[in-house]
Amino acid sequence: MGIPPVRRRLAASLFAITSLAALALPATSALAVDPAGNNGTIKVDGIAFDDHPNNEPHVGCVFQLDFYGYDQGDYYAAMRFIVIPPTGDNVTIRKGRTFIGEDPAGGGTDLDGSKTFDLSSALQAFMAHPQQGYHIKVVVNAPGSIGDDRKSKVFWVESCEVVTS
């Protein structure tokens, strides 16, 4: 006695669905590693500088801005550092630019660029908060994103002195 036609069709359908799902897995995995869009991240890194993707919201006047998970290409991030209340009334105190397109996006631990900043001179015109220091917002524009290419981060810079030689 053979397999009933209904069971044969059900088995064939199940085999077809399973085969299609197996073919779709590699494409889904590739998209998960490097999805299109504004998927990079920025982190503030205090001294001692490292490549760990942790954010340090309280740093000294000398710190790094680290870029993780950005796409490969001729991409440069533009940065603006802004003093925000209680330190200042949204005044841009420093600008910068750095290359971030070294390699394909590799997720949140893939370091694509770093730039060191010293805000000691730029902050001399402002009053530090007695416990926290200076309140800073960095706005980053990173081309290559789909849609808005802007990221921002708010952090505190400890009181610092201008070093003169």
C-alpha positions as CSV (number, residue, x, y, z in Angstrom):
1,M,0.0,0.0,0.0
2,G,1.4,3.5,-1.0
3,I,1.4,6.8,0.7
4,P,-1.9,8.6,0.4
5,P,-1.8,11.6,-2.0
6,V,-2.7,14.2,0.7
7,R,0.3,13.1,2.8
8,R,2.6,13.1,-0.3
9,R,1.6,16.7,-1.1
10,L,2.0,17.7,2.6
11,A,5.5,16.1,2.7
12,A,6.5,17.8,-0.6
13,S,5.2,21.2,0.6
14,L,7.1,20.8,3.9
15,F,10.3,19.9,2.0
16,A,9.9,23.0,-0.3
17,I,9.4,25.3,2.7
18,T,12.4,23.9,4.6
19,S,14.6,24.2,1.5
20,L,13.6,27.8,0.9
21,A,14.2,28.6,4.6
22,A,17.7,27.1,4.4
23,L,18.5,29.1,1.3
24,A,17.4,32.3,3.0
25,L,19.7,31.8,6.1
26,P,23.0,33.0,4.6
27,A,21.4,36.2,3.3
28,T,19.8,36.9,6.6
29,S,23.1,36.4,8.4
30,A,24.9,38.7,6.1
31,L,22.3,41.4,6.6
32,A,22.6,41.1,10.4
33,V,26.3,41.7,10.3
34,D,26.1,44.8,8.1
35,P,22.6,46.2,7.9
36,A,22.1,49.4,5.9
37,G,21.5,52.6,7.7
38,N,22.9,54.7,10.5
39,N,24.1,51.8,12.6
40,G,27.5,53.0,13.8
41,T,28.1,54.2,17.3
42,I,30.4,56.7,19.1
43,K,32.0,56.3,22.5
44,V,33.8,58.8,24.7
45,D,37.1,57.3,26.0
46,G,39.1,58.8,28.8
47,I,42.8,58.2,29.6
48,A,44.2,55.4,29.5
49,F,43.0,55.1,26.0
50,D,41.9,51.6,24.9
51,D,39.9,49.9,22.2
52,H,37.1,48.6,24.4
53,P,33.7,49.8,23.3
54,N,32.7,51.2,26.6
55,N,31.5,54.8,27.1
56,E,33.1,56.9,29.8
57,P,30.8,59.9,30.6
58,H,33.3,61.6,32.9
59,V,36.7,62.3,31.3
60,G,39.5,64.8,31.6
61,C,40.2,67.6,29.2
62,V,42.2,65.1,27.0
63,F,40.0,62.3,25.7
64,Q,39.3,60.2,22.6
65,L,36.2,59.9,20.6
66,D,35.9,56.3,19.3
67,F,33.9,55.1,16.3
68,Y,32.5,51.6,16.1
69,G,30.6,49.6,13.4
70,Y,30.7,52.1,10.5
71,D,30.7,51.1,6.9
72,Q,33.7,50.8,4.7
73,G,34.4,53.5,2.2
74,D,35.8,57.0,1.8
75,Y,34.0,58.2,4.9
76,Y,35.0,60.9,7.3
77,A,33.1,61.9,10.4
78,A,32.6,65.6,11.2
79,M,32.4,66.4,14.9
80,R,31.2,69.5,16.8
81,F,31.7,69.9,20.6
82,I,29.1,72.1,22.2
83,V,28.9,73.4,25.8
84,I,25.4,72.9,27.1
85,P,23.7,74.0,30.3
86,P,24.8,74.4,33.0
87,T,28.2,75.2,31.4
88,G,27.1,77.3,28.4
89,D,24.2,78.1,26.2
90,N,24.8,75.7,23.2
91,V,28.0,77.3,22.1
92,T,30.3,75.3,19.7
93,I,33.8,75.3,21.1
94,R,35.6,72.9,18.8
95,K,35.3,71.0,15.6
96,G,37.1,68.0,14.2
97,R,37.1,65.4,11.5
98,T,38.4,61.9,11.3
99,F,38.4,58.9,8.9
100,I,36.0,56.1,9.9
101,G,35.7,53.9,6.7
102,E,38.6,51.6,7.2
103,D,36.8,48.2,7.0
104,P,33.3,46.7,6.6
105,A,30.9,47.3,9.5
106,G,31.6,44.6,12.0
107,G,29.2,45.5,14.8
108,G,29.6,47.3,18.2
109,T,33.2,46.1,18.9
110,D,34.7,46.9,15.5
111,L,36.8,50.0,16.0
112,D,36.8,52.1,12.8
113,G,38.4,55.3,14.0
114,S,39.6,57.3,17.0
115,K,40.5,60.9,17.4
116,T,42.1,62.6,20.5
117,F,40.9,66.0,21.7
118,D,42.2,68.5,24.2
119,L,39.5,70.9,25.3
120,S,41.5,72.7,28.0
121,S,42.0,76.0,26.0
122,A,38.4,75.9,24.6
123,L,36.9,75.7,28.0
124,Q,38.7,78.6,29.6
125,A,35.9,81.0,28.9
126,F,33.4,78.9,30.8
127,M,32.7,78.2,34.4
128,A,33.0,74.5,35.5
129,H,30.3,73.0,37.7
130,P,31.9,72.4,41.2
131,Q,31.2,68.6,41.3
132,Q,30.8,67.6,37.6
133,G,33.1,70.0,35.6
134,Y,32.0,71.1,32.1
135,H,28.9,69.7,30.4
136,I,29.6,68.9,26.7
137,K,27.6,67.5,23.8
138,V,29.3,66.1,20.8
139,V,27.4,65.9,17.5
140,V,28.8,63.7,14.8
141,N,27.8,63.6,11.2
142,A,29.0,60.3,9.5
143,P,28.2,60.1,5.8
144,G,27.1,56.7,4.3
145,S,24.1,56.4,6.4
146,I,20.6,55.9,5.1
147,G,18.5,58.8,6.4
148,D,19.8,61.0,9.2
149,D,23.6,60.7,9.5
150,R,23.8,62.3,12.9
151,K,24.8,60.8,16.3
152,S,25.3,62.6,19.5
153,K,26.6,62.0,23.0
154,V,26.5,64.0,26.2
155,F,29.3,63.8,28.8
156,W,31.2,65.8,31.4
157,V,34.8,67.0,31.2
158,E,36.6,67.6,34.6
159,S,38.0,70.9,35.4
160,C,41.3,71.3,33.7
161,E,44.2,73.8,33.5
162,V,45.8,75.1,30.3
163,V,49.3,73.8,30.2
164,T,51.8,76.4,29.1
165,S,55.4,75.7,28.0
